[in-house]
């Protein structure tokens, strides 16, 4: 085991890792940050999406040691320190962009990255961007609505 130092959600953290320890395992098991989910172990589902130095990456595809000193943002680091939800999290809640919630952290992390790159995406752009994220419950309709709403585009909330 070798200590690996990562800057996670703005805080420098050191975790013992083996050469084969994946970033997702270092986050979940080494740091107790269980919001980053392991869904498929094949990098297809996107449930483990985090931001690495600002870029979205699937944490099951990268070794923790490769991230030494890097800035990592997980779903736990998205809300304000006082617990106020980010605009994307709030839009997912307002537009019921989740059902079972398993894919939701990865979806939110993907949405944040998309909106940083394309502040007012079209519905087609949102759907294309989420091709690397699998939701087995929703059919994506409300997820797309949530992202559109978070971008400031008018969308009627669920139940309105």
C-alpha positions as MATLAB code, in Angstrom:
seq = 'XXXXXXXXXXXXXXXXXXXXXXXXXXXXXXXXXXXXXXXXXXXXXXXXXXXXXXXXXXXXXXXXXXXXXXXXXXXXXXXXXXXXXXXXXXXXXXXXXXXXXXXXXXXXXXXXXXXXXXXXXXXXXXXXXXXXXXXXXXXXXXXXXXXXXXXXXXXXXXXX';
ca = [
       0.000    0.000    0.000;
       1.135    3.507   -0.856;
      -0.486    6.712    0.324;
      -2.133    8.618   -2.514;
      -3.051   12.265   -2.015;
      -6.065   13.639   -3.851;
      -7.841   16.979   -3.588;
     -11.446   15.853   -3.244;
     -14.228   18.430   -3.130;
     -11.671   21.095   -2.248;
     -10.034   19.172    0.600;
      -6.699   17.406    0.377;
      -7.195   13.780    1.382;
      -4.708   10.940    1.640;
      -5.800    7.357    1.177;
      -3.750    4.138    1.117;
      -3.938    2.505   -2.310;
      -2.609   -0.496   -4.124;
      -1.297   -0.098   -7.652;
      -4.585   -1.515   -8.971;
      -6.970    0.600   -6.833;
      -9.502    2.341   -9.027;
     -10.450    5.943   -8.289;
     -14.050    4.882   -7.610;
     -12.843    2.424   -4.950;
     -10.527    4.991   -3.340;
     -13.451    7.415   -3.119;
     -16.039    4.917   -1.870;
     -13.991    2.597    0.324;
     -11.001    4.739    1.212;
     -12.828    8.021    1.830;
     -16.423    6.956    2.504;
     -17.769    9.052   -0.378;
     -20.434    6.610   -1.487;
     -22.376    8.983   -3.748;
     -20.171    7.880   -6.637;
     -21.753    4.576   -7.621;
     -20.344    1.435   -9.196;
     -22.917    0.286  -11.685;
     -21.315   -1.926  -14.291;
     -17.527   -2.283  -13.827;
     -17.178   -1.889  -17.610;
     -17.361    1.929  -17.959;
     -20.657    1.796  -19.844;
     -23.200    3.112  -17.336;
     -21.765    6.426  -16.115;
     -22.902    5.950  -12.499;
     -19.325    6.592  -11.349;
     -18.870    9.920  -13.160;
     -16.768   12.508  -11.308;
     -14.897   15.611  -12.439;
     -11.117   15.301  -12.601;
      -9.468   18.705  -12.914;
     -12.823   19.895  -14.246;
     -13.275   17.193  -16.892;
     -15.917   14.468  -16.548;
     -14.371   11.001  -16.158;
     -15.703    7.607  -15.262;
     -13.988    6.823  -11.965;
     -14.054    3.085  -12.734;
     -11.680    3.631  -15.664;
      -8.807    5.392  -13.925;
      -6.405    4.326  -11.225;
      -6.365    6.369   -8.034;
      -2.601    6.809   -8.237;
      -2.961    8.410  -11.662;
      -4.935   11.168   -9.935;
      -2.230   12.046   -7.397;
      -2.595   15.760   -6.627;
      -5.532   16.201   -8.997;
      -8.692   18.122   -8.128;
     -11.639   15.736   -7.990;
     -15.257   16.761   -7.556;
     -17.787   14.122   -6.565;
     -21.543   14.455   -6.157;
     -20.907   15.216   -2.459;
     -19.046   18.370   -3.511;
     -21.758   19.787   -5.767;
     -24.167   21.285   -3.205;
     -23.256   24.432   -1.289;
     -21.518   23.900    2.069;
     -24.772   24.798    3.856;
     -26.567   21.980    2.021;
     -28.347   24.156   -0.524;
     -28.697   22.152   -3.714;
     -26.911   23.309   -6.857;
     -29.128   24.554   -9.683;
     -28.715   21.216  -11.470;
     -29.603   19.200   -8.368;
     -32.615   21.428   -7.745;
     -33.765   21.032  -11.356;
     -33.514   17.229  -11.046;
     -35.678   17.431   -7.930;
     -38.178   19.902   -9.426;
     -38.579   17.957  -12.673;
     -38.366   14.462  -11.181;
     -35.211   13.641  -13.124;
     -34.755   10.494  -11.054;
     -36.620    7.458   -9.924;
     -34.578    4.876   -8.083;
     -31.709    7.388   -7.840;
     -28.906    4.969   -8.624;
     -27.794    6.757  -11.808;
     -28.610   10.235  -10.499;
     -25.152   11.220   -9.174;
     -23.522   10.380  -12.512;
     -26.322   12.094  -14.421;
     -25.937   15.268  -12.363;
     -22.169   15.279  -12.802;
     -22.635   14.823  -16.571;
     -25.230   17.607  -16.683;
     -22.908   20.004  -14.869;
     -20.135   19.276  -17.389;
     -22.505   19.679  -20.336;
     -23.865   22.996  -19.090;
     -20.355   24.290  -18.467;
     -19.487   23.550  -22.115;
     -22.895   24.296  -23.693;
     -24.839   26.695  -21.441;
     -28.100   26.487  -23.449;
     -28.148   23.068  -25.110;
     -30.875   21.801  -27.362;
     -32.812   18.713  -26.361;
     -30.889   16.757  -29.011;
     -27.571   17.908  -27.543;
     -28.649   16.825  -24.047;
     -29.747   13.408  -25.275;
     -26.505   12.958  -27.235;
     -24.387   13.972  -24.240;
     -26.082   11.389  -22.019;
     -25.294    8.474  -24.341;
     -22.569    7.454  -21.870;
     -24.989    7.369  -18.925;
     -27.540    4.617  -18.485;
     -30.794    5.009  -16.571;
     -32.858    1.870  -16.322;
     -35.933    3.574  -14.827;
     -36.864    6.892  -16.382;
     -36.657    6.763  -20.145;
     -34.652   10.021  -19.856;
     -37.632   12.345  -20.501;
     -37.540   14.038  -17.085;
     -33.738   13.985  -16.985;
     -33.703   15.986  -20.215;
     -36.356   18.344  -18.809;
     -34.239   18.869  -15.694;
     -31.140   19.730  -17.716;
     -33.098   22.090  -19.936;
     -34.536   23.798  -16.844;
     -31.092   24.053  -15.217;
     -29.888   25.809  -18.370;
     -32.507   28.506  -17.806;
     -34.829   27.321  -20.555;
     -38.512   27.325  -19.657;
     -39.806   23.877  -18.801;
     -42.978   23.118  -16.891;
     -42.249   21.319  -13.595;
     -43.746   17.885  -13.071;
     -47.277   18.223  -11.690;
     -47.716   21.809  -12.895;
];
